[in-house]
């Protein structure tokens, strides 16, 4: 059903010709179609970087965006993925653009995580490790989040609310919020490992599984309310409440999707 809806949308927007429409609103950047195109573009640029010596100029942002055939909003997500994975560096000004980054041990670790297969064991272990990192991630966010960061998280919550009518879209919007939380930490190791695990789960475990006896719509409302409370606690710098909510989040996520 979701695939048919996406095919129809692509035909109506011209995306079937290889160019997706501009993502004019930030809330649109994390939609399912945009996310998959961003990942495909990131893979294409990563392939260029893999065959280039560290420091090699791959092209300007506009050149690479045009080569990948994606919108400005989608390529912004692509660039975030590439930088988080340590694949490229960005230099501004004359002669600037995207450059192949040195493949550090952390970069190789992230690539190793993404190379895991889609077996239930791999995905389950990735989810378990990701959940174990959640308290560290949210604690870092509480210590380091700026007002702009909190505002972005609230935009992500709006995206989750807008996607509540479609279970798959809701999960993707939820993962966009978690990725944005990861952007806040200054701990590159934590961010890179967490996002690599998040991407592995995202690619292979797209499902909403409410607890037994809970209607799907109620489960989605409960998940949104929990994440909204986590963002509120972060905004108030209420560490005790935030860590309690994170623990509750991880307990329910272990049996569900996010």
Phi, psi and omega in degrees: 000312180298321180295320180294320178298320180293320178299317180296319179296320180296320179295320183286337183259349183090004181294338180294345177272002174102358179236122181270156182291156180300140174267093188280338180246140183303325182297339181278345187295330186264012180292160189304312182296316179298320181297317181292322178293322178297319180294319179296319178294321178297320178297321181294316179291323178297325178295320176299314182295326182295334181258012181240149177290149177307135181092354179289133179284123181269338181141172176283167179300316180293322179297314182288325176298316178296319180298323180278345178068041180235168181282172178299313181298318180294320181290331173300319176293321177302314181296321177299317179298315183295318181289321178297323180281352180075025183276323184228160167242157182241130176239136183258167178089184180303134181078005182277189181140205178259134183235145177296130181270156175292136182280091181284165175305325179293321178298315180296325178295315179299318179295323179296320178297314181293338181277353178300150182279181188267021181295154180301325180296314180298313182294318180297317179292321177298319179294320180297315180291319178302315179297325179294333180276345185305312181301319178297318183295311182290327177294318175298318180298320179297322181283330191243353185294134174267168175304325178293321178298314180297319178299318178298321178296324178290327174296320176298321176297321176298321177296322177295317180297319180293333182266005187299337180281350180231115187301315181295317179296325180296318179297315180298318178296323177298316179293330176297322178296315181295322177296324180290324174299318180298329180296339186283324186294138174279357182276100185297321180298311180299313181298312184295315181293316181298313183293323177298318177294319179299318181292322178298313179296318182299321183287331190239358185225045181282100181197150173245120183233093179294157177295152184307132177088355180258122177300148183302315182298321178293320178300316180296317178298317180298318180295320179296314180300321179296314181292323177297320178294324178296317179294321178298316180296321177297314181299324181274358183058038180266087188295319182299312180295318182299313182293328175295318179292323178297319177298319177295319178300314183291326179295316181283328180291331180299333179256002183227217191255333190219000000 
